Amino acid sequence: PTIFGSSSSLSVWPAPTPPPLSFVSHLVMALTPKMVGIEVPRGAAGDEPLDLENATMLETAEGEAETERATPEESVSQSTSEDTTTDDGDALLKSTRRRKFACLGSCCFLTLAGVAIALALLWPRDPTWDVKELQIHPEDTELIMNAFLDPSNNKTVEFIANATVAFYNPNFLGANVGEGHFDVTFRGQLLAQAKLFPMHVPMRGGALADTRTQVAISPELSKVLFEAVITSLKMTVDITGTLPATVPALFGLNWKVNLKCAVHLNVTAIIETDPNNMVTGHECTYR
């Protein structure tokens, strides 16, 4: 309060009442948003203005509520899309795996089929042969008969026999056959040595081969032959030797064929001067 007058006479005037604090606060809060262009939400008539921070939080909460209300359908759609994408990926992966397994199975089948065909075509088959012609000089015929039928023979009988042999090759590969050498034995004793001249044998075809055989019958062997053929005039000799061959279709592969044959002879063919029928049969192995 303000005091006027003298000390004996005092008059007291009341001081002006300041405006309420709440009115100032309300005025500042009301004018500040308008200055920056922000509209402050208000409550119902007569209510105090809402706090800006609370209003912002309320709007955010309402937006989230609206989002949550709209989410179920969108979530179903998004889930369906994700499931469809996953199913498509699984189907593509399974299809890729099936194609890989199918391709692998086809490759294995083709490989096995190729190996089987190669084995069927390249598996070696034994050739067959027959003596088509056997030539013995007529002057040697009597010496041969004495070597077989005269136990008192004390001379070594030597002669040459030339033969033409027909070969048949059942294989699917042809071969060039080189010169072959063979030993002819009877009961373990050397009877003759034969030579086969080079030739070409076509695949699954035949060829003629020329042979030359040098026969030497010693007096000791002559006695063995006499005892063997005197009853039946038949005998079996063993032929062993090697035969070199080259296969051009296999990049010139070279190998040696070991031959072993048991050849059956009819001695009467010599007596009848029909040596072409002297060989009656044979069994051979080739290794």
C-alpha positions in Angstrom: 0.0 0.0 0.0 1.0 3.6 -0.6 1.0 6.1 2.2 0.1 9.8 1.5 0.1 12.8 3.8 1.9 13.7 6.9 2.7 11.6 9.8 -0.3 12.9 11.8 -2.8 12.2 9.1 -2.3 9.0 7.1 -4.4 7.9 4.2 -3.9 4.4 2.9 -4.8 3.5 -0.8 -5.0 -0.1 -1.8 -2.4 -1.3 -4.4 -3.8 -2.3 -7.8 -4.5 -6.0 -8.0 -2.3 -7.9 -10.6 -4.1 -10.0 -13.2 -4.4 -13.6 -12.3 -1.6 -15.9 -13.2 -3.8 -18.3 -14.9 -5.2 -15.6 -17.3 -1.6 -14.7 -18.4 -0.7 -18.3 -18.9 -3.9 -18.9 -20.9 -3.2 -15.8 -23.0 0.4 -16.9 -23.8 -0.7 -20.4 -24.7 -3.5 -19.1 -26.9 -1.4 -16.5 -28.7 1.8 -18.5 -29.2 0.5 -21.3 -31.5 -1.4 -18.7 -33.7 1.9 -16.9 -34.2 3.5 -20.0 -35.6 0.5 -21.2 -37.4 -0.4 -24.1 -35.2 -4.0 -24.7 -34.2 -4.3 -25.8 -30.6 -7.1 -28.4 -30.1 -9.6 -27.3 -27.5 -12.1 -29.2 -25.5 -15.7 -28.5 -25.1 -17.0 -25.0 -24.5 -15.8 -23.6 -21.2 -12.9 -26.1 -20.9 -9.3 -25.1 -20.8 -7.2 -25.5 -23.9 -5.5 -28.9 -24.3 -1.8 -29.2 -23.8 0.1 -29.3 -27.1 2.2 -32.3 -26.1 -0.9 -34.2 -25.0 -2.7 -33.3 -28.2 0.2 -34.6 -30.3 0.3 -37.9 -28.3 -3.5 -38.2 -28.7 -3.3 -37.8 -32.5 -0.5 -40.3 -32.7 -2.5 -42.8 -30.6 -5.6 -42.2 -32.8 -3.5 -42.8 -35.9 -2.1 -46.0 -34.5 -5.7 -47.1 -33.6 -6.8 -46.5 -37.2 -3.8 -48.4 -38.4 -4.6 -51.3 -36.1 -8.2 -51.3 -37.3 -7.0 -51.4 -40.9 -4.3 -54.0 -40.3 -6.2 -57.3 -40.2 -7.3 -57.3 -43.8 -3.9 -56.0 -45.0 -2.2 -58.6 -42.7 -4.2 -61.4 -44.3 -3.4 -60.1 -47.8 0.3 -59.7 -46.9 0.4 -63.2 -45.2 -1.4 -64.7 -48.3 1.2 -63.0 -50.6 4.1 -64.2 -48.5 2.6 -67.8 -48.4 2.1 -67.7 -52.1 5.7 -66.5 -52.7 7.0 -69.3 -50.3 4.9 -71.9 -52.1 6.2 -70.7 -55.5 9.8 -70.8 -54.2 9.3 -74.4 -52.8 7.7 -75.6 -56.0 10.5 -74.1 -58.1 13.1 -75.7 -55.8 11.4 -79.1 -56.0 11.1 -78.7 -59.8 14.8 -77.9 -60.1 15.7 -80.9 -57.9 13.5 -83.2 -60.0 15.1 -81.9 -63.2 18.6 -82.5 -61.7 17.7 -86.0 -60.6 16.1 -86.8 -64.0 19.2 -85.5 -65.7 21.5 -87.5 -63.4 19.4 -90.6 -64.0 19.5 -90.2 -67.7 23.2 -89.7 -67.7 23.7 -92.8 -65.6 21.4 -94.9 -67.9 23.2 -93.7 -71.0 26.6 -94.4 -69.5 25.6 -97.9 -68.5 24.0 -98.5 -71.9 27.2 -97.2 -73.6 29.3 -99.5 -71.5 27.1 -102.5 -72.2 27.2 -101.8 -76.0 30.9 -101.3 -75.9 31.4 -104.6 -74.1 29.1 -106.3 -76.5 31.0 -104.9 -79.5 34.5 -105.1 -78.2 34.4 -108.3 -76.2 36.8 -110.6 -77.9 35.4 -113.7 -79.5 37.5 -116.7 -80.6 38.0 -117.0 -84.3 37.4 -120.2 -86.2 39.6 -121.9 -88.8 39.7 -124.9 -91.1 42.4 -126.3 -93.4 41.2 -125.8 -97.0 44.3 -127.2 -98.7 47.3 -129.3 -97.6 50.1 -129.7 -100.1 52.7 -132.5 -99.7 55.2 -133.3 -102.4 54.4 -136.7 -103.9 58.0 -137.9 -103.5 57.7 -137.3 -99.8 54.6 -139.5 -99.4 56.5 -142.8 -99.3 58.9 -141.4 -96.8 56.0 -140.3 -94.5 54.4 -143.7 -94.7 57.7 -145.4 -93.7 58.1 -143.0 -90.8 54.6 -143.9 -89.5 54.3 -147.5 -90.4 57.9 -149.0 -90.4 59.2 -149.6 -86.9 62.7 -150.5 -88.4 63.1 -147.0 -89.9 66.4 -145.6 -88.8 66.5 -142.4 -90.7 65.2 -138.9 -90.0 62.4 -138.1 -92.3 62.1 -134.4 -93.2 59.6 -132.8 -95.5 57.7 -129.5 -95.9 53.9 -129.2 -95.9 52.2 -126.0 -97.2 48.7 -125.3 -96.2 46.0 -122.8 -96.8 43.9 -122.0 -93.8 40.5 -120.2 -93.8 40.0 -117.9 -90.9 36.7 -116.3 -89.8 36.7 -113.3 -87.4 33.4 -113.0 -85.5 34.5 -109.8 -83.8 33.3 -106.3 -84.6 36.9 -105.1 -85.1 39.3 -106.1 -87.8 42.9 -106.9 -87.2 46.2 -107.0 -89.0 47.8 -110.3 -88.1 51.6 -110.6 -88.1 53.9 -113.5 -88.7 53.2 -116.3 -86.2 55.4 -119.2 -85.1 54.1 -122.5 -83.7 55.5 -125.8 -82.4 53.8 -129.1 -83.2 54.4 -131.8 -80.7 53.3 -135.4 -80.2 53.3 -136.8 -76.6 55.8 -134.1 -75.6 58.2 -134.6 -78.5 58.8 -132.0 -81.2 57.3 -133.2 -84.5 57.3 -130.0 -86.6 57.6 -126.2 -86.6 55.0 -124.1 -88.5 55.0 -120.5 -89.6 51.9 -118.4 -90.4 52.4 -115.5 -92.9 51.0 -112.0 -92.2 47.4 -111.3 -93.3 44.5 -108.9 -92.7 41.3 -110.3 -91.1 38.3 -108.0 -91.6 35.6 -107.5 -88.9 33.0 -110.2 -88.9 34.6 -111.6 -92.1 36.9 -114.3 -93.3 40.4 -114.4 -94.7 42.8 -117.0 -96.1 46.2 -117.6 -94.4 49.2 -119.4 -95.8 51.3 -121.6 -93.6 54.5 -123.4 -94.0 55.4 -126.4 -91.8 58.8 -128.0 -91.5 58.4 -131.7 -90.4 61.3 -133.7 -89.0 60.6 -137.3 -87.7 63.5 -138.9 -85.9 63.9 -142.7 -85.6 62.9 -142.5 -82.0 59.8 -140.5 -82.8 59.0 -142.8 -85.6 58.7 -145.7 -83.2 56.4 -143.7 -81.0 54.2 -142.8 -84.0 54.1 -146.4 -85.1 52.8 -147.6 -81.7 50.2 -144.8 -81.6 48.7 -145.2 -85.1 49.1 -148.9 -85.9 45.7 -149.7 -84.5 43.5 -146.8 -85.6 45.7 -144.8 -88.0 44.6 -141.7 -86.1 46.6 -139.4 -83.8 46.3 -136.0 -82.0 49.1 -133.4 -82.1 49.5 -130.3 -79.9 50.1 -126.9 -81.5 51.3 -124.0 -79.4 52.6 -120.6 -80.3 52.0 -116.8 -80.4 50.3 -114.6 -83.0 50.9 -110.8 -83.0 48.0 -108.7 -84.0 47.2 -105.0 -84.5 43.8 -103.4 -84.3 43.7 -100.1 -86.3 40.3 -99.1 -84.9 41.7 -99.0 -81.4 44.4 -96.5 -82.3 46.8 -99.3 -83.5 46.5 -101.4 -80.3 49.1 -104.2 -80.4 48.9 -107.5 -78.5 50.0 -111.1 -78.8 47.6 -114.0 -79.0 48.7 -117.1 -77.2 47.3 -120.1 -79.1 47.0 -123.6 -78.0 45.3 -126.3 -80.1 44.7 -130.0 -80.1 44.5 -131.1 -83.7 43.2 -134.5 -84.8 44.8 -136.2 -87.8 43.8 -139.1 -90.0 46.9 -140.8 -91.2 45.0 -142.8 -93.8 44.6 -139.6 -95.8 48.3 -139.7 -96.5 48.1 -143.3 -97.6 45.2 -142.5 -99.9 47.1 -139.4 -101.2 44.3 -137.1 -100.1 46.1 -134.9 -97.6 43.3 -132.2 -97.7 41.3 -134.6 -95.5 44.1 -135.2 -93.1 42.9 -132.8 -90.4 39.6 -134.0 -89.0 39.0 -131.6 -86.2 40.6 -129.3 -83.5 40.0 -127.6 -80.2 41.8 -124.3 -79.6 42.1 -121.7 -76.9 43.2 -118.1 -77.4 44.7 -115.9 -74.6 
